Amino acid sequence: MSYLEIYRSVKANYTPEKRADEKISDYPGYLIYRPISFVITPFFISLRISANATTVLSIAVAIIQLPIACFGGDLAFIWISVNGVFFHILDCVDGNIARHNRKSSVVGQMLGSVASMTFWLCFMISAGILAHKSAFSDLGQQSFVLSLILGTIYLLHRELEDTMQMYLSSRVTLTPAPTTIAGKNDAYPSRRIEWGQIGKVLEHIWTVLILIAAGSTNNLDYYFLAIFVYQSSMFAFWIPRYISSLIRRSRQE
C-alpha cells in the first residue's frame, strides 16, 4: 500500500466513537497529537512496526528524560519538553496501528499503562533534577530528594488503584464517572466538564509551555514546587475516598 492509502485507512479507522471520547477525555491529544500521529503512522506501518513495539519505544522515550535532565546542559528543559511531545504522539501512533491492523490485545493495554506510568514518574524526577541543577535556593537544593519522595507517592497511588481494580474490579476517582448524553449512544460521553478533563489539559500545558517558561526565567525550583504540591494534594484528597470505598466494600461482604 502507498503512503496515501495507509494514511486514508488510518484516518478511516479513527471512528466517530473514538473521536468523541477523545475530544472529551483527552482534548490536547484530540486537537494536537492525534492529527500529527496520522502523518507519522504510515511510516511505522510500512516498516511493519507493531503497535506493541511502538508502545515499547514510547517507554524508552519516557526513560530518556532522566539522562536528558542530568546531561542535557542549560537547555535540558527544552529537550524534555520536546521529548514529552514526542511521547504523546507515539501514544497516539500505537493506537492508530492497532486499529489499522484490527489487533487489540490485553498485553497492548498493559504496555500502554506502563508507558504512561513510566513517563509521569520520569518526568517528576527529571523536574526535580532540573530544579536541583539550576537553582541555588534551599528549595532547589532539596528538589532531587523531594522528586524521589514525589515519585514514591505517585507509584503508591498507581499501585493502590491497580490493586483495587485487580481484586475488586473498581476504581476510585476524584470525580464521578462521566454520564452519557440523554438519548444518545452510550459510546458518546457527556459534554459536562469534569475535573479530570481540566487536569488533563493542564498536565499537557504544564509539561511543555510552562516548563519552557520556567526554564527560560530560571524558576525551575518554583516549577517543581508547584508539581510537588499538585501531585501530593491529589493523593491527599484521593486517599480518604479510597479508604471509604474499601470500608463500604468490606461491609457488603
Disulfide bonds with the S-S distance in Angstrom:
none
